[in-house]
Structure formats: structure tokens, C-alpha cells
Amino acid sequence: MSEATVTTADRISQQIGESNYISRDLSWLQFNYRVLDQARDTNRTIIERLKFFCITASNLDEFCTIRLGSLYNYIDYGKARYDYSGLREEPFRKLLLTRTKAFFKDQNDYYINDLKPLFEENGFVIRGYESLSQEDIDRVNNYFLRTIFPMLTPMVFDNYHTFPTLANNRLLVGVVTRNPIESQEQHKASFVQVPHNLPRFYEIERDDLIQFVPIEEIIKHNIGHLFRNVEIISTNLFRVNRNGDFTLEESEDIESNFLEELKRKLKSRRTGRVVRLDIQGEPDPWLTRLLRIQWDIDEYNLFPVPEESLVDFTGLHQIVNHKQFRHLRRPVPDPIKPLNFPEQDSKDLFEVLKERDILLHHPYNSMEPVLELLEKAADDPYVLSIKMTIYRVARDSRVTAALLRAAENGKHVSVLFEVKARFDEENNLREAQRLQKAGCFVIYGISSLKTHTKLLLIVRQEDQDTVYRYVHLSSGNYNEVTSRMYVDIGLLTTREVYAQDVSDFFNVITGHSQPFAYRNLITSPRDMRIQLCNMVRKEAENAARGLPSGIVIKINSLQDKEFIDELYAASQAGVPIKLIVRGMCCLRPGRPGLSENIEVRSIVGEYLEHSRIYYFHNSGDPRVYIGSADAMVRSFDRRIESLFLLEEEILKKQAINNLRYNLMDNVNTYIMKEDGSYIKREPNGEPPFNIHKEFYHVTREIINEARLF
């Protein structure tokens, strides 16, 4: 390495270290290391470890598709961009790709050296073609000829054929050939896409051992069937990540232009510019050069995959979900009854909610009460209307089924269906169109904003003069599948203060209305940043006056500079601040003169922490908000979000205990250091406290003792 290069690297490192903010993208890479750490946990079975390992791979794909893609939007169109570290787009591109490749190498090394050696003792192996017995070779060759071969289509690139469009996130075989009868030594490149609708591995059972043979190995060793009477110079396995970041432009013609624009953007995701190329072994240099020229990429975009590893670890899901290894999966505990729920399960839910509010904490509490309420409403003759926002739903969604049934039963159904929910756009678009055809009033998002809030409003006429409004407000999606894996929090209530706020909110997003003020709701892009910053400022003022103060916030991501600056100012005023940020965090904790009073921790474990809770001490009269919003620029400026204030004391204590338990955890917790790195928190002689187990044993007595400051 030259002296100039060292100087440049040192200068960049110094610039990053001096910034008061952590790079969003570099912080995200730290998060994926914490997920990889779950795969390193030897207390887990091999199947559980592989599950987390697969998650790191799909995370990395999304990161490259969206975050690297976003960066290339600036580079490719000549737009200036400054990272939080102060780096311009090109130096940051090189730094980010270098760090991403380092993670990719660590991922492959761990698979080869630590996970793969454990396979055979657990009843399976991933077997290369060349290590198969002759009998098994005959079997896989027969499978190739019978099933795979008819599906393959070689696509040549030469003077007569344009460079083919190769699918995003698919295994690809690049074949370099030469015609031996031609006088000139002319190489040609052809490409074969590995079928993605076949299992990734061909399975062979032998003596209580399942052999998984990668489909790409079978294709590579039978490639001669596709290229007859020509010389095959090399066969190369690779895969690409393309730019999938796009911004929908505002359209006045919602019914046609908006939806057509969305469909066009979805298609472009499949053909967007290449940002990462995974290529295995010692690839053909002629083919590599060709790919680099065609896709305008350089060495930074090339991600080498060792021969003994795999291209695309997400294919390991076939093993993780295999029926033979059910005994190696973690048993999922049964959900417990919500604290404020009646003892008699048979009691009508409509009547229960007239008596009390219910705070649900998933997955420790089932999502069943929400589904039951919606399904009851669909069939109840007294229910007049149902309004809700939908961001993500399950494939065979009970939510969609209930709404369809409600419409068929003559009820007014209004649904704001966010068709821009990333990677669920096609499913959401299909479900929204089903609802619309059934007679539901469907809104496909609000102009250029993404609707991320989670709200449900059911209007029920009890008698001639009495109408009740049943409300659900939540941090999580109306998805019964993910509710068993994601930690979320939601409120079921009939309180008029919530009902009026939510009614006003729906009038704003479905019509042309502006409320004077919400009582218990904070919304974006209207005033969420301002109100949250004001509450932080109030804590700083209390600390300056010698009054008790404190802030505890649990969110997925922290990135908004204005909000971070208010937290810095509060820290300097003496406010103790404890942040629980699962993913990326751009705030730098514990920096002298800036953030000595701020602690940041991340919890990564069995469940995906998805709930958002904002606690402000308020001189001993805590204000606690729950909802859908992280402290991010996109949440405050480009999304429709909501946070709601908890009023009832027992529910407020539940939320406070939720935060207290998060701060007590010493099994799943990582402490963020001032330089942006993380260290695992260990029990250090204390009894292990694992919130993903302890929340199944929360009692009313524990709740009543909950304190934060």
C-alpha cells in the first residue's frame, strides 16, 4: 500500500471519528454483525443457528439493494451527497463497499469453518457433485435430464445478440465457449439462469443422513448438454444485487398514473443497475472483465465467494424448514393472557372493551383479540363501518378475508392500503385490488407519502341513540404470521378521546380535512418531530431547574439529526437518557462534552424487536407514547406515522415495565461504544435475565413496581 493511500485512509478514518454522528450505513453493518452473533451462539441448535445465518444473508441483500442502490442514485445521476461522516459520494462508496465486503468475508469464513463442520453430526451434509458416489451421480444426472434441462435457456452474447437481462438475486452460470472450427480464437459468453422455482438442493437420503446437492453444481457438471460441438473454456457461478431503491412521483391521477408508475418501478427493480456481484472460486478473467464493462462496476463491487462456500446463503432455508429437523427448532411458548383481560374467555369482546382498555404485547400476547374483533365486526349486524390502515398483511390474510366479508355484508369498509411497503408491493397491490372489486373504499397511499401508521376503527350502533367506536392503535403490522415473531405493542380501547382522534385522522387521510388538534395523537409529517423535540427540551429545562428528569426511548432506528441534537443538548443539561435502538443508530453516545449522559443499547435475540415506546419523566408525571414511528427523517417527513399517549395508569405502568425489562436484559443486549462499535453485555455473576423469556411471566404485581428513575 502506498504512502498516499495510507494517508487518505487515515484522513477518512479521522474524519469519521471526529463527526458527532455515526454513518447510517456503517451503523447498519454493525447491526448485521449482531445478527451474525446469534448464529455463533453455541447454545442454539444447528438449525436455529442456520436460521439466523440466513437472516444475515437476506439482510445483506436488502442493504445492497436499497442502501447501496440509493447511493448509486446520486453517483449515476451526478447528484451531490454527504454522508453523516462528511464524506462525499465516491469516497463513501469505496469505504462502504470495503466494509460490506469485509462482512461478506466474515460471513463466508464462519460458514466454512464453524457451521459446515457441524452438519454431518446433525444428520445432513451439503455434498458437492464430485464427492457423490457413482450411484448418486446417476441419480442427479437423471434429475437434470428429466427436470432441470427442459427449463434451461442459454442466452448468448455476441455481435448478433444483445447482452441479456440477468435476473436480480438469482443464481447465474456464465459459460465461456469457443468454436474449434473457427480460425480465429473467438470467445463467446453465454448465460444460464438457475431455475428459482425448483428446490435449491436435490435431496438424497442415505443411512439416516440427508445429502443436499446444490442444483447449481448439477447444472455446472451437465452444462455440456446445452453447448454441443463447441469447446467449453470455463463455467462460472455468480449472482447480482441490483439497485432497487426508487421514489414514486406524486401523481394527480391516482387511479391510473399512480398505479402504473408503481408497476413500472417494480419492473425496474428487476433490471436496475448492478451494485454487487458475487462470483465463486477463480472466475474466468475474460468473463469478469466483460461483466465489469457491461455493468459499469469495479473491484469494489466484486464479492469473491470461496469454492468451498455457497453463493446465496438464503437457499439454506430449505434445510432450516425441512420436516426432518423439526426437533432441532426452538419450541415456541404459548402466548399468555393480556394483563387487563377478563378471566372468562367466553365473554364478548365488544362488551369487554366497553369496560376496560387492553394493552397487547406481541408475541407474548396473541394477536387473536385483534383478529377476533375484526372478524366479529365483519359479521355483526350492529357494526356500521370499518376503517383501517394496512402496511403489510400475511399471504392468506385473515384481515383481508374479514374486510371482504364485511363488504359483502353491506358494511362501509375504508382501507388505506400502502402499496409502497418495500418488497410487499406486489402482494399489497393484489390484495388491495381484491378489496376494491368487493366494494371497499380503497386508497392506494397518499401522494408521495408512505402510510406506515397502524390504526383500526370500528363503528357499532348498540341501540338507536348509542354508538360505540372500537379502536386499535399499534406499532406492528396487521400480519398474523409476523406477530408470532415480532415484538410489538398495541392498544384496544373504546375511550372517546382515542376514538375522536382516530376518526379525525381518517378524515384527514381519506378526505380533505385538517383537524384543529389531536388530544392523544402525534402524527407525521404534520408535527411529530416538533412535539418530540419539545418534550426532550422540556426534560432539559427541568434538569436545569434541578427537577427530576429522564428519557427512555425504544425504537428500531435513530437517524434524524434535529432530534439527535436535542438529545445531545438534554444530555449536556444533565438529563439521564437511555436509548434502546435495535438497528442502526446515528447518535454517538458517551462523547465528552456532547453525550456523557446518553447510553445506547441494542437488543437482538429470538424475536425481532419492533415496538416503539417514548418515555419522558416529566417531573414524576411520566408521558408515555407508543406507535409506529422511529426517529428518522423518513418517519418525520416522508411517512404518515402516529404515536399515541397512554392515559390509563395500569397501561402506562405496563409500558414502563416493558422499558425496565429491556434495560435489565443481560442476555440479548449489546452496548454501543462511542466509536459506533458494540460489545455484548454479559451477566457477570448476575442471574441471566432474558426478556424473550421473562415477558412470559409478567404479573400485575411486577407491573405495579415498575420504575425507571
Beta strands, then each sheet from edge to edge (+ up, - down):
strand 1: 124-126
strand 2: 155-157
strand 3: 172-178
strand 4: 187-193
strand 5: 201-206
strand 6: 209-214
strand 7: 231-242
strand 8: 274-280
strand 9: 302-305
strand 10: 358-362
strand 11: 383-390
strand 12: 412-417
strand 13: 441-443
strand 14: 450-451
strand 15: 454-463
strand 16: 466-474
strand 17: 486-493
strand 18: 521-524
strand 19: 551-555
strand 20: 577-581
strand 21: 598-603
strand 22: 608-609
strand 23: 612-616
strand 24: 623-627
strand 25: 639-645
strand 26: 669-672
strand 27: 678-680
sheet 1: 1+ 6+ 5-
sheet 2: 2+ 4- 3+ 7- 8+ 9+
sheet 3: 10+ 17- 16+ 15- 11+ 12+ 13+
sheet 4: 10+ 17- 22-
sheet 5: 14+ 25+ 18-
sheet 6: 14+ 25+ 24- 23+ 19- 20- 21- 26+ 27-
end
